Amino acid sequence: GSDGEFSIDRRSGVVVVANRLDRETTAEYQLSIRASDGAVSPESVQSTIVICTIYLDDANDNSPILSPSLYVKTVQESASIGTSVSTVTCTDADSGDNGRIDFAVASGNVGGAFRI
């Protein structure tokens, strides 16, 4: 990687993680790896290049963010069952199942007056 996220053992060819990775910043790396023989004379060195693509799997390292963090709504006492009161907006920087958001009423729903 351009910032040294990976390094390679020059004898074995083993590529290892060299710095912290963050899938939300960079999800994929394309490393250009050159292999050269041990010719004594610099002008007779033979080499080849291969591209090694590395995809990062997502870690569940971000909490969902509610925006705004506080909702204040008013609903008429005579509101019909099923009347929409509010839409809560939430995002999660993780991907796949780690970024899927499920909502539930955590507390304060006395008598089950509200549902999501």
Secondary structure as UniProt FT lines:
FT   TURN            2..3
FT   STRAND          6..8
FT   TURN            10..12
FT   STRAND          15..17
FT   TURN            23..25
FT   STRAND          28..36
FT   HELIX           42..44
FT   STRAND          47..55
FT   STRAND          65..66
FT   TURN            77..78
FT   TURN            81..82
FT   STRAND          90..91
FT   HELIX           96..99
FT   HELIX           110..112
//
